[in-house]
Amino acid sequence: MTLKWGIAATGGIASKMAAALQTLDDAEIVAVGSRSPESATTFANKFGIPQAHGSYAELFADPNVDIVYIASPHSHHRDMAVAALDAGKHVLCEKAFAVNTTEATEMVAAARRNHRFLMEAMWTWFIPGNVELKRRIADGAIGKVLTVDADFALDISATNGRHRRADLAGGALLDLGIYPVTFACHVLDEYPDDVKAMGRLTESGVDATLAGVASFPAGALSTFQTSLDGKSGLSARIVGTAGRIEVEAPFWFASAFTVYRSGGIAERVEISNNGLAHEAAHAMERIAAGHLESDVVTLDHSLQTMRLLDEIRAQVGVIYPSET
Ligand SMILES: NC(=O)c1ccc[n+]([C@@H]2O[C@H](COP(=O)([O-])OP(=O)(O)OC[C@H]3O[C@@H](n4cnc5c(N)ncnc54)[C@H](OP(=O)(O)O)[C@@H]3O)[C@@H](O)[C@H]2O)c1
């Protein structure tokens, strides 16, 4: 069954998703929507998309579109997702799912009242290398997990881009830190029962650099670091009672990791991936099978992630204008 996609917004990740969708047999991009008719037309021409809409509302009203991919700043996810769902579309929405748990809850309610599919685009959880990593840990490859440590820091110097703008819900955590924070949740298959974080803020009031530690119900601890001001190693390390695993950069779409078993030889596992296409293929499979959410990134996972991000933001003192 071919699913007809509409892409909402024409920025960096929208281009990457358009290219990824074009590698999937069952996906057809039928329309793009932008705040600007010129941007919509430029994007449509670049990817050979038949319909360019000069507003998001027109895209959501397009009867030819089955599923909308939302690729706007975090500040716009809730309103766009709810509008698309109320227009009867399925929705794949970029991470971070929303600005906070209140908004995420409204999105979930909109999906449920409209009986439409909704999923947060946490592509990391679908990358084959990370799926295999999680499987091995669950199978006891390194014994009981003690610690998970991951970092995602980039030098994003531009001060007027969305990353540093409080009105667009910028900051390191929602953009980059969400990966190291939830990587531990992914590999451990549970969410923390406690978290402690510290951060340094930009003059615009968003988190520039942030580090923290989380405690998980089964006993593991995770540490995470993120920043907009300098590049880190972009890797992850998992230590267990019977060995350790080092995930090569970039860990959030890992194509290689090495398992070091206590007293044994190292095994390097290499698995190629097709980037954003895996999450899109999963969403299409779930919709074709009649499901209204993912069984990998469930709506409850997205709500739990939002609660965790809310708690970390509260501890470091980041409050967005829409929250005052
Ligand atoms: N999965 C990943 O690997 C990944 C990577 C990067 C980003 N992301 C996520 O994807 C989302 C978008 O990130 P991006 O890097 O693509 O951002 P971007 O390059 O800045 O593009 C964002 C797009 O959103 C639209 N938009 C709507 N209202 C806007 C406003 N007030 N100001 C600026 N743009 C506005 C614009 O499209 P129009 O002008 O066409 O309306 C703009 O091109 C974020 O949620 C981010 O966290 C995910």
The ligand as a MOL file (V3000), in Angstrom:
LIG
                    3D

  0  0  0     0  0            999 V3000
M  V30 BEGIN CTAB
M  V30 COUNTS 48 52 0 0 0
M  V30 BEGIN ATOM
M  V30 1 N 16.0860 13.7680 13.2700 0
M  V30 2 C 17.1560 14.5230 13.1370 0
M  V30 3 O 18.2620 14.0710 12.9000 0
M  V30 4 C 17.0220 16.0060 13.2730 0
M  V30 5 C 18.0580 16.8130 12.8520 0
M  V30 6 C 17.8820 18.1880 12.9120 0
M  V30 7 C 16.7130 18.6980 13.4300 0
M  V30 8 N 15.7290 17.8870 13.8700 0 CHG=1
M  V30 9 C 14.4840 18.4380 14.4040 0
M  V30 10 O 13.7250 18.8920 13.2810 0
M  V30 11 C 13.0670 20.1060 13.5900 0
M  V30 12 C 13.4940 21.1700 12.6120 0
M  V30 13 O 14.8890 21.2850 12.6440 0
M  V30 14 P 15.7450 21.8390 11.3820 0
M  V30 15 O 17.1610 21.6530 11.7530 0
M  V30 16 O 15.2490 21.2720 10.1200 0 CHG=-1
M  V30 17 O 15.3770 23.3900 11.4650 0
M  V30 18 P 15.5410 24.4860 10.3450 0
M  V30 19 O 16.5420 24.0660 9.3350 0
M  V30 20 O 15.7110 25.7840 11.0520 0
M  V30 21 O 14.1210 24.4680 9.6160 0
M  V30 22 C 12.9380 24.6680 10.3430 0
M  V30 23 C 11.8220 24.9940 9.3740 0
M  V30 24 O 10.6550 25.2210 10.1540 0
M  V30 25 C 9.8160 26.1490 9.5250 0
M  V30 26 N 9.3930 27.1800 10.4890 0
M  V30 27 C 8.1230 27.4000 10.8950 0
M  V30 28 N 8.0580 28.4190 11.7270 0
M  V30 29 C 9.3120 28.8830 11.8820 0
M  V30 30 C 9.8630 29.9660 12.6100 0
M  V30 31 N 9.1130 30.7750 13.3820 0
M  V30 32 N 11.1930 30.1770 12.5160 0
M  V30 33 C 11.9590 29.3610 11.7590 0
M  V30 34 N 11.4840 28.3360 11.0230 0
M  V30 35 C 10.1570 28.0960 11.0850 0
M  V30 36 C 10.6150 26.7510 8.3540 0
M  V30 37 O 10.0990 26.1890 7.1760 0
M  V30 38 P 9.1980 27.0640 6.1800 0
M  V30 39 O 9.9120 28.3780 6.0420 0
M  V30 40 O 9.1710 26.2640 4.9670 0
M  V30 41 O 7.8430 27.2440 6.8000 0
M  V30 42 C 12.0240 26.2740 8.5780 0
M  V30 43 O 12.7020 26.0420 7.3890 0
M  V30 44 C 13.3730 20.3610 15.0570 0
M  V30 45 O 12.3600 19.7720 15.8320 0
M  V30 46 C 14.6760 19.6300 15.3010 0
M  V30 47 O 14.9020 19.2350 16.6430 0
M  V30 48 C 15.8580 16.5530 13.7860 0
M  V30 END ATOM
M  V30 BEGIN BOND
M  V30 1 1 1 2
M  V30 2 2 2 3
M  V30 3 1 2 4
M  V30 4 1 4 5
M  V30 5 2 4 48
M  V30 6 2 5 6
M  V30 7 1 6 7
M  V30 8 2 7 8
M  V30 9 1 8 9
M  V30 10 1 8 48
M  V30 11 1 9 10
M  V30 12 1 9 46
M  V30 13 1 10 11
M  V30 14 1 11 12
M  V30 15 1 11 44
M  V30 16 1 12 13
M  V30 17 1 13 14
M  V30 18 2 14 15
M  V30 19 1 14 16
M  V30 20 1 14 17
M  V30 21 1 17 18
M  V30 22 2 18 19
M  V30 23 1 18 20
M  V30 24 1 18 21
M  V30 25 1 21 22
M  V30 26 1 22 23
M  V30 27 1 23 24
M  V30 28 1 23 42
M  V30 29 1 24 25
M  V30 30 1 25 26
M  V30 31 1 25 36
M  V30 32 1 26 27
M  V30 33 1 26 35
M  V30 34 2 27 28
M  V30 35 1 28 29
M  V30 36 1 29 30
M  V30 37 2 29 35
M  V30 38 1 30 31
M  V30 39 2 30 32
M  V30 40 1 32 33
M  V30 41 2 33 34
M  V30 42 1 34 35
M  V30 43 1 36 37
M  V30 44 1 36 42
M  V30 45 1 37 38
M  V30 46 2 38 39
M  V30 47 1 38 40
M  V30 48 1 38 41
M  V30 49 1 42 43
M  V30 50 1 44 45
M  V30 51 1 44 46
M  V30 52 1 46 47
M  V30 END BOND
M  V30 END CTAB
M  END
